[in-house]
Amino acid sequence: MNFNSTDHFIPGRYKLEVDLKDAAGNNLTTSGGTVTFTSSGTGYGSIGTVTDNNNGTYTATYTAGTTAGSVTIQAQLGGVNISNT
């Protein structure tokens, strides 16, 4: 997930969501483990607590800061980066 905080004149809030799938590509129906989000880049902001919805989905909120710049947000499952495939 990438976005540029210069697109927002007032700090914004963004929903982060991960939908886990099994090896066959089916959505999980139970918790799949611990998901975390990290951010990097020149823009500043904060990531709230990750909620495990116990159905294979996880959500958190990213609140953009007031410093303009690019931010990259990466999701991890058990400390391993999650790809978008």
N, C-alpha and C positions, 0 to 999 in steps of 0.2 A: 504494500500500500504506500503510495507516495502522494503527497499534495504539497502545494506551495502556500505557506501562510501569508504571502504577500497578496493573495487573492481575497483576503478578509481584512476589513478595516477594523472590525471589532473582534476580539478573541472569540473563536468559535468552538463548538463542541462537535465531536465526530464519534459515531458509534463504530467500534471495532468488533468484528464478529469472525469466529472460526467455526466452520462446520466440518467435523472429522468424518472420514469415510474409512471403511475397511479395505482390505487388499483387492476386493472385487469391485470397489467403487460404490458400495452401498453406504448410505448414511448410518452412522452409529446410533443406537437407541439408548445407550447408557454412557456414563462418563468414560472418557478415553484416557484419563490421566491428568497431569498438571500442565496447563497451558499458561504461558506468560507472554507479555509483549514488551519489547524494548524499542527505544527510539534513538536515532542518531541524526546528525545534520547540524546546520547552522541556525535553524529556527528553534525556539524554545517552547516547551509546553509540558504537560504532565499526563500520565496515563493512570487512570483510576484502577481500583481493585477489579480483578478478573472474576466474573461470575461463571461457575460451572453449572449449566442448566440441567445436568444429569441426563442429557439426551443426545450427547455428542456435539452440542453447540456451547460456545463460550463467548461471552461478551464483556466489553470494557468500554470506557469512554476516554477519548483523548481530548484534552482541552488545550487549544492553541494558546500560546503566549502572545505577548505584544511585540516580540522581536521578529522582524521579517526574515525569512529564509526558508530553505528547503528542509523537510523532515522525512526520514525514511522510518517506517514502523515495521518491525519484524516480529512474527509470532513464532514461538517455540513450543514444542510438546516434549516434556521431560528434558528440557535443555537442548533439544535438537531443533534446528530451524525447520519450519514447515514451508513446503513449496506450494505453489498455487496450481498443482496438477491433481 
